[in-house]
Amino acid sequence: MNIYEALKQLKGWKKAEYFKWKHDIRYDQTLPQKTEEEFLKMIGNKTMNEFIKWERTAEYKQLLAIYLDSCIANDLDEIYKKVSELAKTGETQSVKLFLQLQRDISNYAKAAEKTFSVDEEIIEEDDDLEI
């Protein structure tokens, strides 16, 4: 599940808009980010109090975990590229780190493949019902 799918499941659109505003994860990145005052006007609130209170809930923390997981994936991509470049120059520590990253990524990819193969099996399953 990605952060956008999780945000769709929230009760109340204002929470989803707040989360996207706070973490700047709008789809259209060409538009400038709204100020706090512009954001409040857009959603029709006078204060941020309900959102500050919401940030202390388990629901918000779970959304934050999903969001940070995607950030980690992006960071891992950048780190991999830099370590790979250094490892190709023969730097010993970079070579060791590169090999460790390679093993970790391989394990993660295998787990991801299992997840997707389970989804494909569910889709391919035919119950022989006719409409």
Buried (B, 14 or more C-beta within 10 A) or exposed (E): EEBEEBBEEBEEEBBBBBBBBBBEBEEEEEEEEBEEEEBBEEBEBEEBEBBEEBBEEEBBEEBBEBBEEEEEEEEBEEEBEEBBEBBEEEBEEBBEBBEEBBEEEEEEEEEEEEEEEEEEEEEEEEEEEEE
